[in-house]
Amino acid sequence: MSKEAGAAATRPRYWPALAAPATVFLLLFFAFPFYVVIAVTFGSIDPILRQPVPAWNPTTWNPAILSFTLSNIVHSDGLYEAAFVHTFLFVGAATVLCLLIGYPMAYFLARRAGRYKTVFLALFLAPFWISYMLRLLAWRSLLADDGYVNRILMGVHLIGSPYPFLQGKPLTLILGLVYGYVPYMILPLYATLDRIPASLIEAGRDLGLSPARTFWRVTLPQSYQAILAGLVICILPMFGDYFTQQLL
């Protein structure tokens, strides 16, 4: 008997039933709302109440409606082209920064923190026990014209007048997104890097690899899935995060 057959034979028969609650949850709170959005997109507007009338039957969907919607996005005179382009640029830049900041920090926590690993992890997560709205409001106070950031910059004579951080500056928005979502990049990376056996690292060094080549040939490939998970966890909520943009 193969290992796969043996594993299948010893697997409890009720395991599919354990997945039923999560499946029902995803169907009710993800698949069905998404279908409602599509039905509204292909629906019509009530001429009297001026309310959307969803088209629940997929056979009645008119592709011309979708073409009209896309034309307002991708054409040069589209209503939402600039918003989409800015969203992709800001989210892309923030995601890259989250990875560049998150990977070294996760590596430090997993490989270099030693017995103080729990302390560093608690100190890192402590600010995120506070509401995200309150933390952004605190950043508004720091970045205001009379805030501490402008005071320090003017005190060391880097700027002559307050810099308008809170007047729709792309850098401010990108840094705000990084501050809000970098923990979601660090945590899956830390969990994966912490589980990489030390024997793999030692084997690479025994084969004559330098520390840098050991990282590129051993550690990094082992963390590809965690990188992908962190990217997905960061990118998806960033696309719908209008709150950071409104405050910063």
Secondary structure, DSSP 4 states (H G I P E B T S, - for coil): --HHHHHHHHS-TTHHHHTHHHHHHHIIIIIHHHHHHHHHHTSEE-TTT--EE----GGG--HHHHHHHHHHHHSTT-SSHHHHHHHHHHHHHHHHHHHHHHHHHHHIIIII-GGGHHHHHHHHHGGGGS-HHHHHHHHHHHHSTTSHHHHHHHHTTS-SS---TTTT-HHHHHHHHHHHHHHHHHHHHHHHHHHS-HHHHHHHHHTT--HHHHIIIIIHHHTHHHHHHHHHHHHHHHHT--HHHHH-
